[in-house]
Amino acid sequence: MGDDMVVRLPRTPGAAGDVEKEHRRLPRLAPVLPVSVPHPFMAGTARRVLGRLLLDGD
């Protein structure tokens, strides 16, 4: 998504809940980790519209 954004797309349905956990935990962990951690700003669910996969909010 560019130099200032990353995308996290779970590959299996069971991993979808991990995104919610990351959104809660990453901002609290970031200050104490020795590496740069991106700030989560959006989470959504995937859906198909006219054969195209979109995230909620598109």
N, C-alpha and C positions, 0 to 999 in steps of 0.2 A: 504494500500500500504506500510505499514511499520511504523516505529516510526517517520519518517521525511516527509511523504507525506500523503495527503488525496485525495479522489476522489469525485468530485461533478458530479452526474448524474441526470439531470432533469427527473422527472417521466412523465411529460406531455409535448406535443409539445409547448404549450404556455409559459412554463417556460424556454425553451431553450435560449431565449434572455437574461434571468437573468445571465447566465454564462458570457456573454460578459460584462455586467454591472459590475459584480464582478471582472473581470480581470482589469477593468479600476479603480474601486473605492477602492478595498481592499488595494493596495499598498499605496494609499494616506491616508487611514484611520488607517492603522496599527500603525503608531507612536503615535497616540493619544488615542488608545483603551487600557483599563486596562488588556486585555487578549492577549495571543499570537495568531497571525493571520498568517495562512500559506500564503506563497508567490505563486501566480498563475504562472505557467510556461508553461502550454499547454492548448489549447482549440481545439476542433475538432468537427466533426460531425460523427454520427454513420452510419455504412453501413453494409450490410450483404454480406459475402463472403463464398460461399459453406455452407450456413446455419449457419455460425458463425458470431456473431455481433462483429464488429471491430470499432475502432476509426480511423479517418484519421491519417495517419502517421505510422500505424502498418504495 
